[in-house]
């Protein structure tokens, strides 16, 4: 790895680490937790999309 690539990777890591914190309102926190605890059911369109992707990629 070149010196520039290493420096670039370190800069990316710092940038990602800087983005770990979210400042949410009380309502945002409530909505976020509710979505985790009671997620919406997957609809037919998403199921079809996943099926087609798996068929196309062989996953």
N, C-alpha and C positions, 0 to 999 in steps of 0.2 A: 504494500500500500504506500502511496506517495504521501509526502508530508501534507500536501494540500487536501488530499482525500481524508486523512485522519483529522485534520483541523475542521473540515467540513462536517464530518460525522459528530465531532464533539459539539459543534455549534448547533446541529440538529437536535442532539440529545438535550442540550440546555434549553432549546426552544420548546421541546415537548414537555420537559419537566416544568417549565414555567406555566404551562397550560393545564396543569392537573387540578387546579382549584376552580370551583364554580361558585359564584355568589348568587344564591337563589333567594327569592322572597319566600315568606312562609307558605303562601299559596303554591308557588312553584315546587317547593319541597313536598307538600302534601300530594300534589298531582304526580310527581315523579315516583314517590313511594307507592301510591295507589296503582300506578302502571306496572310497577315491579311485582306487587303482591297479587293484583288481579289483572293480568294482561288480557287484552282483547283476543277473542278466538281468531284463528287464521282463516281468512276468507278463501273462497274457491279460486279466485284469480291468482292469489299468491301460491296456492298449492299447485296450480297448473304451471305457473312460471318456474317453480322449483323443479317440478317433474321434467319440464322441457330442458332446463339447464342440465340436470343430471343425465338425461338421455344424450344431449349434445356433447357433454364433457366426459361421459363414461364414469362419473362419480357414483 
